[in-house]
Amino acid sequence: MDLFEECIKALKDPKVILSDELTEQDFETPNNKFPITSWARIEWDKVPQKESIETYEIYIIG
């Protein structure tokens, strides 16, 4: 059994294995919606609509 098969076996149902084409589309979607720098970060200065979050709360479940 190779590593890919082990990973698939370890995942619980339901699981979906995407084709190479769909995987590429999923990775391209954020790149099409956000300007990405050459060092793989969102270029926030070029995003027209954004909000600054001043505070946040952490919820611990369990």
N, C-alpha and C positions, 0 to 999 in steps of 0.2 A: 504494500500500500504506500503510495507516495504522499507527500505533504499535503497537496491539494485534497486528496481523498480523505485524509485524516481530518482536515479542517471541516470539510463538508459533513463528515460523520459526527463531528463534535457539535455542529449547529443543531438547534432544535427546529422542529417543523413549526410553521411553514417556512420554507427557504426557497429562494429563486436564484438560479444561476443565469446571469445575463450573458448574452452573446458579446463578442468583442465589439461589435458595432454599437450595441446599446450601452455598454460600459463606456465607450468613448464619448457617446452623446451625453451621458450623465456627468462626465468630467468636464465637457465643454460648456454645459449650461451655465455654471457660475462664471466662467471666463467670458461668456457673452453678456452677462448682466453686470459685471463689475470690472473696472479697469485694473489689470494686474501688472505689478511692477516686474522688472527683469529678475528680481530676487524673490518672486512668488508671494507677494503680499498685496492686499487690496490697497489701491491708491485712493485713500479716503478723500483727499483734496479734490478729486475729480468726480466724486459721487454727489449728484445734485440734491438728493433727498436723504437726509440722515438725521438721527436724533442722538443727543448725548445722554448717557445714562449716568446719573450722579450716584445713585445708591442701588443696592440689590440685596435680596434676602436669600439665605441659604436654607433649604428645607431638607431635613434628614429623614428619610423614610426607612422604617424597619426597626 
